[in-house]
């Protein structure tokens, strides 16, 4: 139910912005159809983040057995850390945007 209200709020906000800028709703719909949806982009980013974390864990396990060098470990862990920081930043921005939309007068 929260997903439905968030989607409805996002669509209402998008429609209000398009109307205030004088854009035609049909043009906005056509542009949205051409690219991936926001949900698909988040899903892909989440899968990529998980894959990066798993890779870092595998490199760490290989380090325990002595099959990899220190440079590989540092690179893998740094990539995982950067990915985690990006995920947290995106999550914070999405939550802030949702809160801003909820606070808007109708």
Buried (B, 14 or more C-beta within 10 A) or exposed (E): EEEEEBEEBBEEBBEEEBEEEEBEEEEBEEEEEEEEEEEEEBEEBEEEBEEBBEBBEEBBEBBEEEEBEEEBBEEBBEBBEEBBEBBEEBEEEEEEBBEEBEEEEE
